[in-house]
Amino acid sequence: MILTFLSLSIWVYLVFAHGRFWASAPELPPATPTAFPDVDIIIPARDEAETIGPVVTSLLDQDYRGRFRVILVDDNSTDGTAERAGTAPHLTILAGRAKPEGWSGKLWALSQGIEASSAPVLLFTDADIVHDRRHLSALVARLQSPTGQPECDLVSEMVRLNCTSLPERALVPAFVYFFQMLYPFSRVNEPRSSVAAAAGGTVLIRREALERIGGIAAIRHALIDDVTLARAVKTSGRQAGRAIYLGHSGLATSVRPYPRWSDLWHMISRTAFTQLRHSALLLLLTLVGLALVWLVPPVAILLGQGWVRIAGIATFALAVMSYLPTLARYKCNPFWALALPLIACFYMAATLGSALNHWFGRGARWKNRAY
């Protein structure tokens, strides 16, 4: 009874007082900036031959009235990524230097692109994201000051992830949903809130803001680089009255497929224990908390009686309803919401697997690199 009503209390707070995380909003509309600063678009790429061609084409085709160019940093690829990118007047391809000790691979590649850049605004984007022609203009417009809102130092978007295979339909919307729960977008966008986050696939940032935090080298060790960058930029810009923005994108889509359950397992376990600062205590508290939030309600429904079962039904109903907007965004069957406890078990297992990898010395692996 105690656990069931505690779970219900948590869900009442989450749904009604946790920054409307469940709303799956905001989303940047197409917009025209009031000014058109020069923009350098930097793509770190390592073994991305399958996706890099359409990605670069979509960026070179941006409908942006200012000057922009694309800088592709080929991070020691072995699959011909640079050749697949092609050639174009506004495309610069850099051969990445060997990664120094203490840097993550992506941030080291970004740092080389920044060195070759001179524009006052930088767009960091991944090598698997295809952009609508209107996307760059929409991002720059949001960087500027909309009516009644402060100017932004950083604008980031959760791009639409691939969601076609069965594993993707089961787990990708949940990934976005859990991210929103961890970092409610409305709180990220509130200058007075300490909550800060970004989604690494699309990050538009002012050069002056990057320099203010000490450059990309200030976070060179970060595996969860997007959140680390957003936190540093928001903290440094608070006194200047600047904000950061995080929303969903209807103008950019990831084309990276996750056809197998193992693909998504590795995506989650790669950084889950890093998110917990490699703390066994935080891992224990996280697993207990997830069990309380996701597993207690169905157990109360199945095994409880009277008010316990009623509380379990109410709690599960709140959880299911909170997931529906995210499922609608990904055009998934709403009945997937009934599987949330099982989906949560997958994420709990992947988080535990991430910790075991760390404790047994396997660390995080990405693109044939171990950290």
N, C-alpha and C positions, 0 to 999 in steps of 0.2 A: 504493500500500500504506500509506504513512504517513497520508494523508488518511483512508483507510477505517478504520484502527485508531484514529485520533484521534476520528473520528465515533462509533465504537463506545464508546470510553472516555467521551465526553460523555454518550451515552445511558445507559450504566450508572450514571453519577452522577445523571442526571436522574430515572431511574426509582427508584433505590434510596436516594438521599440528598438529594433536593431537596424535602423537606417533603411527600411524597406528593401533589404538585400534581395528579396525574392522577386522584385518587380521586373528584373531583366532590363534595366534602363539605367542611364539614358543612351540614346543613339544619335550620333552626329548626322544631321541632314546635309545634303549637298549645299554648299554656300560659297559665296565669292568674297575673298578678303578685301579689306579696305586699303591695304598696301601689299606689295609683292616683293618681299625680301628675297635675296638669293638663297637657294637651298641646295645643299649637297646631300644626296641620298646614299647612305653607306650600307652595303650588304656584306656581312661576313658569311663566307660560304666554304664549307668543307665537304667534299664528296656529295655535291648536290646536282649532278649532271641531269637527273631525271626531271627536275623542276626548274632549273635556273633559266632556261630559254624563255618560257612564257612570263616568268617573273620580271626579267629585265625588260622584255618587250612592253609589258604593262606599265612599267615605270618610265620608260623613255617616251611613252605615248601620253603622258599626263597633260591635261588641259589646264596649264598654269601659265599665267601671263608674265610671270617673272622668270629670271634665269635659274636654271637648275641643271644639275648633272648627276649621273649615277657613278658611284665608285664601288666597284666590286673587289673585295679583298679575298683572293683565292688562298685559303688557309691550308696550303700543302695538300691539295686534293690529289687523289690517285685515279680518278675516274674521268678526267677530261672536263671538269667543270668549267674552267676558263674558256676552253674552245667552244663549248656548247652555248656560252653566253653571247657569242658573236662579236661583231664590231659595230660601232656607231659613233658619230661625231661627239655626242655628249656622254659617252661611256668610257670610263677609265678602269682598266683592270690592273690590279697590283698583285704581284707574287708575294705571298706572305712570308715573312721571315720566321725562323725557328722560334717557338714559344719559350720565353724565359721562365725560370722557376718562379712560382708564386702567382702566376697569371692563369686565369681561366682562358680556354682557347677562344671563345667568342669575344671576350673583352680585349684580348690581345689583337685579334683581327680588327675590331672596331678602332682600337687606338691607332693602328697604322692608317686606317681610312681617315681618321681625324687629322693625323699629321699631314696628309696630302690635301686637306680641305682648307678653304679660306672663307666659306660662306658664314654669315651670322646665324643661320638656322640649319640644323642638322636633322635628318630623318634616318633613324636606325630601323631597318626592317629585315626580316628573315628571308632566307633564300627559298622558301616554300610558299610565299604569299603573293597572290595575284591581286593587283589593284585596279579598281574602276578608274577611268580617266579623270573623274571629278575628285578623287580622294585627296590628293595633295592640297588642292585649293580648300577643301573642307577642313583639313587639319590646320592649315595656316590661319584660316578664318577664326577657328576656335582659340588659337594661340593669342590672337588679338582680343581686345576687350569687348565682349557683347554688352548690350545695354544692362547696366546695373550689376555687372560682374567684374571681378578683378582680372587683369591680364594674367596669362598663364606663362610659367617658365617651361612647362612640360605638358604635352598632350599625348595621351596613349589610348589605344583601343584594343579590346579583346576582339580579334578578328573572328569571322565565322570559321569554325574548325570543320574538318571533313567529317561527315556523319552519314555514311552509306552502308557500311558493313554491319553485321549484327553486333560485334563487339563495340563498334563506334556508337551505334544507337543506344546500347546499354550503358556506356560509360562516359562518352564525351559530353553530353549535356550535364551529367552529374559533375564532371570535372569543372565546368563553368559555374554550375550552381554552388559547389563547395567553395570555389574561389570567391564568388560574390559573398558567401557567408563569412569567410575569413576577412575580407576587405570590402565592406559595403561601399558601393561606388559613391553614394551620396555623401558619405563621411570622408572619403578620399577627396571629393571635390569641395568640401567645406574647409576654407582656409584656417579656421580656428580649431579644427579637429586634428589630433595627432595621427590619425590613420592615414597611411600613405601606401600606395601600390601602383604598379604599372604592369602592362602586358607586353612582354618583350618583342612581340612580332611587329608592333608599330609604336615607335616612340619618337615624337617630334620634340626637339629640345633647343632652346636658345643657347648659343655658344657661351654667352656671358654667364648663364646659369651653370653650365658645365665647368667653366673655369672657376666659378665661385666656390665650388666644392673641392677644387684641387684637380680637376680633370678626371678622365676615366681611370687614371692610375689610382685614384683614391679608393676605388672599389675593385681593384684588379683581381682580388682573390675570390670574389663573390660568385657562387654557382647559381644563386637565385638573384641574378644581376638586375632584373627589372625592378623588383621590389626594393632592393638595396639602393638603386639609383634614385627611385622616386622618393624614398625616405630622406636621402641626403639633400635632394633638391628642395623638397617641401620645407625641411627644417631650416635650410639656409635662406630661403626666400620669404619666410614668414615675416621678418622684420621689415622687408621691403614692400609688404602688402601684396606679394605675388601668390598665385595659387598653382595647383596642378589639376589636371583633368584626366579622368578615366571613364571610358564608356564602352559601349558595344559598337561594332562596325557593321554597317550594311553595304560598305563600299570596298571591303577587302576580304579575301577568302584564302584560307590555307588549303593547299592542294596536296599536302603530305598525307598519305593514307596510313591507317592503322588497321590492317585487315585481320590481324590475329590478336587474341587475348593477350598473348605475351608481349606484343608491341606496346600495348597500353600499360601493362604491368611495369615494363622497363621505364616508360615515360614517367610514371608516378614514383616508382621506387628510386629513381635517379637522384631526386632532391628532397624526398619526404623527410628523411632524418636530418638533413641539413636545415630544413625549415624549423626543426625542433632543437637546433643548436647542438646536435649530437648529445643530448641529455637523456639519460635513462629515466630520470624522474619525469621529465616532460613527456617522454614516450608513454610511460605508465599512465600519467594523468590524461593524455590524449585518448588512449585506448579505452580507459574507464569512461571518459566523457562521451566518446562516440557510442559506446555500448548503452549508456544512459539515454542518449538522445534518440538512437535509431533502433536499438534492440528491445528495450524495456516496453515500449508501446505494443508491438505485436505479441510479446509474451503475455502482457496483461490482458490482451484481447482473447488469447487462446486459453490461458490458464486461470485468469482472474474471475471474480464473481462480483455481482452487485456494482457498487460505486467504483471498484477497481477496474472492472471491465469497461464501464462507461467512460472513466477517465482515460483508459487506454484507447478507446475508440475516438474520443475527442482529440487526443494528442496525435494519433495517427492521421486523423483528418486534417489537422493543421499542417503536418509535414507534407502530406500529399498535395494539398491546395497550394502550398508555397512553391512546389516544384513545377506546377503546371505552366507558368509563364515561360520558364526556360525550355520546357519541352515544346511549347508552341513556337518559340524562336527557332528551334531546330527542326520543326515540322515532324516531330516524333509522336507516335501514338500516346495519348494521355495515360493509357493503362500502364505505361512504364513507371509511373509514379508509385504504383503498388509494389514495385520491386525495390524501392529505396532501401529497405533493410538489407537485402541481399547485395545490392550495389555497395552499400556502406561496408559490408563485410569484406568485399574485394579490396576496397581502399584501405581498410584496417590491416588486412593481410599484407598489402604492398608496402604500407608504412613500416610494419614489423620487419618485412623482408629488407627494406632499406637500412634499418638498424642492424640487422644481422650481417649484411654486406659490409657495413662499416666496422663492426666488431671483429669480423673475420679477415679484415684487411683487404677486402675487395674494393671498397670505396665506391665512388660514383663513376660510371663509364658513359662516354658519349662520343660518337664518331671515332671509335678506336683510340680514345684517350682515357686514361684512368686518373682520378683525382683522389 
